[in-house]
Amino acid sequence: MSKENLASTAAKLTGIIPPITMPFDQNGTLVPSAIAEQVNFMVEQGVHGMVAGGSTGEGHTLNDADFTTSMRAVHDAIDGRVPFLAGLIINSTRAAIERVQMLKGMNIAALQVTPVHYLFKPSADATVQHFRTIWEETGIPIIIYNVVPWNYLSCDLMLRIMDEVPGVIGMKQSAGDLKLVSDLLHRMKPENVVLTGTDALIYPAFSLGVHGAISALTSAVPGLTVKLWDLVKAGDHKAALDLHYRIADLWDVLPHDNLPACVKYCQHRQGLPLHLPRQPMEPVNDSQKALIDRALDALLD
């Protein structure tokens, strides 16, 4: 892919890009027939792209069959209406490449790829080579998903990767570090993108100039996060700050250790069928539902 095409792809990865949740039944079986309804809901809410296989989408629980089935279902339901990103939560370079090979024939705008996330941590040189090999063997642009606490990539390392590996066009910062976001925006090349994944700080990140958001709240209340994005882009920071605090009230009542279940419940409150998280994660209980209902009622009123 040429430098011009990479820059064009990066330019399209802006705005609200929700991570699609994966519908599971009480046995933990994927229900692919339920995916299209969620995708259509997201499009109707005005989102600018979608990710499948992220953390909110329980991508870490998907075996190869689930992965290919869910990716195909999301891709086909999107039908080219917005960019499609494929999430890879992986522990080896080879596993990442093998997963991408399962998606042959799909129109994938970019891969959202975590650093390796098990106990061990590769060196900086090995990390650069990891992303270089994925890019060279797949030819698909890469967004680094910087979320793993014990393999947390520094600003210098991410800038180095984006400089040395042309196919790494940007990153998603998900550890609540606005200083890192600011440093990246200040020092990166103009053709790179920085996305935020920190739900509590979406508005401050938008104000700093990030290119968009991929986060649990963008999936839980996509229409409101689109509105927040539009307000910031229009320069109406008074209204944006007010909406930020209202959305924060919802965020504060969500059990953050069980976000996929919470997001599915929020989606259900807006008209989608209620699906379950994959075991051992638990459904939202009645007391949690009451808190979420109260916050959603105030937010969606």
N, C-alpha and C positions, 0 to 999 in steps of 0.2 A: 504494500500500500504506500502510495507516494506521500511526501510531507504535506502536500496540499490536501489530499484526501483525509489524512489524519487530523489536520486542523479543522476541516469541514465537519468531521465526526464529533470532535470535541465541542465545536460551536453548537451542535444540536443537543448536547447533554446539559441542558439548563432547565431551571424551574423545579417543579415538584415531580419527583420520580419515585412513587411509592413501591415498597417491597410487597409483592403479592403474598398473601397468606396461603398456606396449603390446607385444603379441607380434608380432615381425617374423620372416620367414623369411630364408634366406640371400641372397635377392635384395633384401631391404629392403622386401618387400611386407607390408602389414598382414594379420594372420590374425584377423579378427573372431570367428571361431567359437571361438577359444581364450579369449575374455574372460570368458564366463559362469562357467567353472570357477574362475577366479581370484576373481571376485566372490563366489561361493559359499564358497570357502575363507576369504575375509575375514570374511564373516558368521559362519561357523562358529567363527572365532577370537574372536568377540565384539566386533568393532570397532563404533564408534558413528556412522560415516559414511564416505563415500568421495569422492575427487577424481579426475576424469579430465582429462587434458591438462596436468598439472603438469610440473615438471622431471624427476622420476623417471619420469614417463610419456612423456618425450621429446616434450612438447607443442610444443616449438620446431621439430620436424621435420615436423609434420603439415600436409599441404596441406588444402584445403577438403574434398575428398572423404574423406580419412582422418579429418579432424576430425569430420565429421558421422557417419560410420560408427562410429567408436570411441565417440563420445558416446552414440549411440543404443544400441549394444551394452551399454555399462556401465549406462545408465539402465534399460534393459529387464531386464537381469539382476538389478539391485537390486530392482526391482519394489516400490518403496516400503518396503522393510524397514528401511532407514536413510536419512538425508539424502544427497542427491546434489549434489555441487558440480562446476561446470564451470570448467575452468582456461583462462584466456586469457593467452597469452604473446604480446604484440602490440606494434606500433610506431606505431600511430596510433589516434585516437579512432574514426574511421570504420571501421577494420578490426575493432575490438572489437565495434562495434554490428552490423556485417555478420555476424560469426561468431555472435553471439547469435541473430540472425534465422534462422540455419540450424537452430536448436534448437527451433523453434516446436512447441508441443504437449508438450514434456517438462516434468516436474515437477522444477524446479531450485530447490534450497534457497537457493543463493547462487552468485555468480561469484567465482572467485579470480583477481584481475587484477593483473598486474605493472605498475609504471611502465614507460614506454617504455625500451627497452634497447639501442638502437643508439648510435652515437657521441655524438649530440646530446642536450642536456638542457633541457627546458622550464623556464620560471620557476615559482616557487611558485604564482602566480596561474593560470598556464596548467595546472599540474598539478591544482589544485582544479577548474578548469573541465573538464578531461579526465574526471575521475571523476563530476562532476555531469552531464555530457552522457550518459555511459554509463548512469547511473542513470535519468535522465529519459526516455531513449529506449527502455530495456528494461524498467524497472519491477522488476528483479530485484535483491535485496540484494547488496552487494559486500563482499568481504574483500580488502583490499589485500595483495598478496604482496610484501613489502619485502625484495628479494633482490638487486637490481641494484647492484653496487659503485659504478659511476660515476653512478648516479641513486638514491642511497641517501636515503630520506626521513627527515628528522629527526623527533624526538618532537613538536616544536612543529607541524610541517607535518602530520603524521598526525592530531594532535588537531584542528587546524584543519579538515582535510578532513571528519573525522567530525562536527564541530560544524556545518559549513556545508552538508554534503550528507547529508540524513537517511538515504539508502539505503546509505551506507557504514557498515556496522554493526560493522566491526572490521578487524583486520589480523593477518597472519601474519609474525612476525619471524624472519628466516632468516640473519642475518649474524653470529650468535654474540655479540651484544651484550646481555648480561643487564642492564646498566645501563639500556639503552633499554627493555627489557621491564619492569623495575621502575618506571621513570618513567611508562610508559604505564599500567600497572596502578594506579599511585598517582593519576594525574591524569585518567583517562578518565571518561566518564559511566557510571553503573551499567549501562545497557542495552547498552554496547559489549562486544566480546569481543577478547581477545588470545590468539592461538595461537602456539605455538613451532614453528619448523622447523629448530632447531639440534640435530642428533643427539647431539653430544657432551655437551650440557647439558640433556637432557630432564628428568632428575630435579630439578636445581636450579630449572628453570623451573616444573615442577609445584609445587615447594615454595613458590615465590613466589606461586603462585595463578593461573597461566595457565589458560585455559579448556579447553585441549586441545593436541594436536600433529598436525601434518601434516608428515611427514618421511620420508626414505628408510628409516630403521629401522622405522617403523610399517608399512611395506610389506614389509620383509625378514623381520621377526619380529613379526608383528602380535599374536600371542597373548601374547608376553612383554611388549610395550609396554602391552597392556591390563592385564596383571597389575601392572606398575609403576604405572600410573594408579590402579588399585584400591587398591594398598597405600598410596599417598600420600593418597587420599581417606579411607581408613580410619584414617589417622594412624600407621601402622606404618612410621616412617621408618628404623628399623634394618634391616628386611627390604628396604625400598625402596632404601636406599643400597647394600646388598649386591648387589641385582639390577642397580642402575645400573652398578656396577663390572664386573659380569659382561658386561653388554651392551656396555660400553665396550671390552672386550677384542675383541669382534667388530668394532666400529666402527674400531678402530685398525688392523685388517688389511685393511680395504676400500680399494682404490685410489679416492680420492675424485673423481678426474677422470673416472672411468668408473662412476659409481654405478648407472645403470640396468642395466648388464650384471651388476654384483655383486648387485643386488637380485633380478634374475631367477634368478641361480644360487642364492641363498639360498632363494627360493621353490621352486625345483626340488628342493633338498635336503629340502623338507618335503612333497613329493609332487606338485608341479605339473610339467607338461611344461617342458622347457628351451627358451626362445625367445631370439632374438638381439637385440642392440641394432641400431639403424639405422646404416649406414655413414655416415661413416668411423669411428665408434666400433667397438671391437673386442670380441669375446667375452672372457670371463674365461679366462686361460691356465692351464696346468697348475700352475705354481708358485703362482699366486694361489689356485687352487682348493684346493691343499693347505693354505694358511694359513687360508682360510675354513672348510674342513672341520674343522680342528683347533679353531677357535674355536666353530663351531656345535656340534660334538660335546660340548664342555664346557658349552655354554649350554643345549642342548636335552636333556641327559642327565637 
